[in-house]
Amino acid sequence: MAKDPKKPIKIAFIGTGGISHAHATGFSKLGDQVQIVAGCDIKQEALDNFCNKWGKDIRQYKDWKVMLKQEKDLDAVSVCTPNGVHCAPTIDALKAGKHVIVEKPMAMNAKEAKAMYDTAKKAKKTLTIGFQWRFDHRTRMIRSLIEKGEFGKILYVRVQALRRRGIPNWGVFGQKKLQGGGPMIDIGVHCCEMAHYMMGSPKPVTASGNTWTYLGNKPMNAMCSWPNWDYKTYTVEDLAVGNVRFDNGAMMSIEASFCAHIEKDVWNVQIMGEKGGAVWDSATVFRDQDGYMWNMNSPVLGGGGGSNGLDWNDIFNTKMRNFIEVIRDGKQNIADGIHGVMVQQILDGIYASAEAGHEVKIK
Ligand SMILES: NC(=O)c1ccc[n+]([C@@H]2O[C@H](COP(=O)([O-])OP(=O)(O)OC[C@H]3O[C@@H](n4cnc5c(N)ncnc54)[C@H](O)[C@@H]3O)[C@@H](O)[C@H]2O)c1
């Protein structure tokens, strides 16, 4: 049920490291509609930094179970911990009757993701996944054209989240047991979720893929903008590729890298339909009309450099606003848990196929 709009939504954080500040920034844009009342982190320094920036009276905890027990008035929780610590606090918070926004990827694997989704359903609470790219104007424009049938049947979608040399040199992004994987689960997930959303969220049925590790587990051998990552604890892939088949006959290919021998980084989705197509980064649509092929570009939507579209902060803040509007006003949850489950199935399928050496069924 919608909450009284005059009362602020009371939020607590689990994980107060890097991305929690982007969540808090998004909430701060909503003024007194949101009040951050508590934060939990196993690192005192992260908690102190968070409270120094967002409020000295934010109550500090080291254990989210204690926090959930003591903070009886909480409405919602932002889960901003490493991937391996998404499932447990999300389920505990939902069971304690709190709405949850959990960062991407939803979990380590689809099994965890499904358990989180089922718990939210049972508890009748909102579960939102930190998928901000679906709030980008380009994503919305392409999704709307697809929804109206302007491209006809969607045949093939090419997804790329490629870094030439961009191995995170902070956090635990190189540790498989804490993250579930490397670039496929960490950044491939972003472009995959927006592509899947634009396609209308079809059900994935099979996947094939491969992963390779060849640079991240060795000392840095070439100058780069994120130097000196922890190669000794690096257990994830450098490059992953996959092909996914959906129940409506469409296919998606995904390429994701922390490091690859390519000319430059790519962050893009290309859509090919029977009647039309689009490329996301330059907001360009491809059509045939009156005997000619046309490229229609919308320069105000962003991309291609020097645009007046939304930047990363804007789309992130819109994601945080949507979460509040869902729990307070009953608006549609744009990044619902079920989308997180399907995206996780895609990622799981690619990793499982890489391990098995052949195409696998997605359960
Ligand atoms: N949406 C995005 O664009 C985006 C960007 C960056 C990171 N992320 C996601 O956010 C999550 C966190 O990434 P980050 O960059 O903030 O990492 P980070 O390492 O900076 O912060 C994570 C924090 O969680 C804390 N933590 C770990 N285990 C904990 C536990 N058991 N209880 C309480 N706190 C615990 C750590 O001490 C740390 O302060 C990851 O899942 C990542 O994929 C999303």
PDBQT file of the ligand as one rigid body, heavy atoms in Angstrom, charges set to zero:
ROOT
HETATM    1  N1  LIG A 401      25.127   0.302 -10.682  1.00  0.00    +0.000 N 
HETATM    2  C1  LIG A 401      26.398   0.587 -10.928  1.00  0.00    +0.000 C 
HETATM    3  O1  LIG A 401      26.728   1.283 -11.890  1.00  0.00    +0.000 OA
HETATM    4  C2  LIG A 401      27.450   0.076 -10.002  1.00  0.00    +0.000 A 
HETATM    5  C3  LIG A 401      28.727   0.669  -9.981  1.00  0.00    +0.000 A 
HETATM    6  C4  LIG A 401      29.672   0.164  -9.089  1.00  0.00    +0.000 A 
HETATM    7  C5  LIG A 401      29.384  -0.916  -8.275  1.00  0.00    +0.000 A 
HETATM    8  N2  LIG A 401      28.140  -1.487  -8.341  1.00  0.00    +0.000 N 
HETATM    9  C6  LIG A 401      27.827  -2.668  -7.500  1.00  0.00    +0.000 C 
HETATM   10  O2  LIG A 401      27.772  -2.263  -6.144  1.00  0.00    +0.000 OA
HETATM   11  C7  LIG A 401      28.250  -3.310  -5.306  1.00  0.00    +0.000 C 
HETATM   12  C8  LIG A 401      29.345  -2.745  -4.398  1.00  0.00    +0.000 C 
HETATM   13  O3  LIG A 401      30.375  -2.207  -5.195  1.00  0.00    +0.000 OA
HETATM   14  P1  LIG A 401      31.306  -1.008  -4.643  1.00  0.00    +0.000 P 
HETATM   15  O4  LIG A 401      32.060  -0.486  -5.812  1.00  0.00    +0.000 OA
HETATM   16  O5  LIG A 401      30.522  -0.065  -3.819  1.00  0.00    +0.000 OA
HETATM   17  O6  LIG A 401      32.297  -1.861  -3.719  1.00  0.00    +0.000 OA
HETATM   18  P2  LIG A 401      33.086  -1.347  -2.439  1.00  0.00    +0.000 P 
HETATM   19  O7  LIG A 401      34.087  -2.396  -2.156  1.00  0.00    +0.000 OA
HETATM   20  O8  LIG A 401      33.550   0.054  -2.632  1.00  0.00    +0.000 OA
HETATM   21  O9  LIG A 401      31.951  -1.310  -1.279  1.00  0.00    +0.000 OA
HETATM   22  C9  LIG A 401      31.353  -2.462  -0.742  1.00  0.00    +0.000 C 
HETATM   23  C10 LIG A 401      31.216  -2.275   0.764  1.00  0.00    +0.000 C 
HETATM   24  O10 LIG A 401      30.529  -3.387   1.309  1.00  0.00    +0.000 OA
HETATM   25  C11 LIG A 401      31.114  -3.672   2.562  1.00  0.00    +0.000 C 
HETATM   26  N3  LIG A 401      30.816  -5.028   2.985  1.00  0.00    +0.000 N 
HETATM   27  C12 LIG A 401      31.370  -6.200   2.544  1.00  0.00    +0.000 A 
HETATM   28  N4  LIG A 401      30.841  -7.252   3.198  1.00  0.00    +0.000 NA
HETATM   29  C13 LIG A 401      29.925  -6.729   4.076  1.00  0.00    +0.000 A 
HETATM   30  C14 LIG A 401      29.046  -7.308   5.034  1.00  0.00    +0.000 A 
HETATM   31  N5  LIG A 401      29.018  -8.635   5.249  1.00  0.00    +0.000 N 
HETATM   32  N6  LIG A 401      28.248  -6.489   5.763  1.00  0.00    +0.000 NA
HETATM   33  C15 LIG A 401      28.293  -5.143   5.577  1.00  0.00    +0.000 A 
HETATM   34  N7  LIG A 401      29.115  -4.535   4.667  1.00  0.00    +0.000 NA
HETATM   35  C16 LIG A 401      29.907  -5.328   3.931  1.00  0.00    +0.000 A 
HETATM   36  C17 LIG A 401      32.600  -3.446   2.329  1.00  0.00    +0.000 C 
HETATM   37  O11 LIG A 401      33.295  -3.284   3.545  1.00  0.00    +0.000 OA
HETATM   38  C18 LIG A 401      32.573  -2.189   1.477  1.00  0.00    +0.000 C 
HETATM   39  O12 LIG A 401      32.641  -1.005   2.259  1.00  0.00    +0.000 OA
HETATM   40  C19 LIG A 401      28.731  -4.440  -6.224  1.00  0.00    +0.000 C 
HETATM   41  O13 LIG A 401      27.733  -5.420  -6.315  1.00  0.00    +0.000 OA
HETATM   42  C20 LIG A 401      28.899  -3.758  -7.584  1.00  0.00    +0.000 C 
HETATM   43  O14 LIG A 401      28.668  -4.613  -8.688  1.00  0.00    +0.000 OA
HETATM   44  C21 LIG A 401      27.177  -1.007  -9.162  1.00  0.00    +0.000 A 
ENDROOT
TORSDOF 0
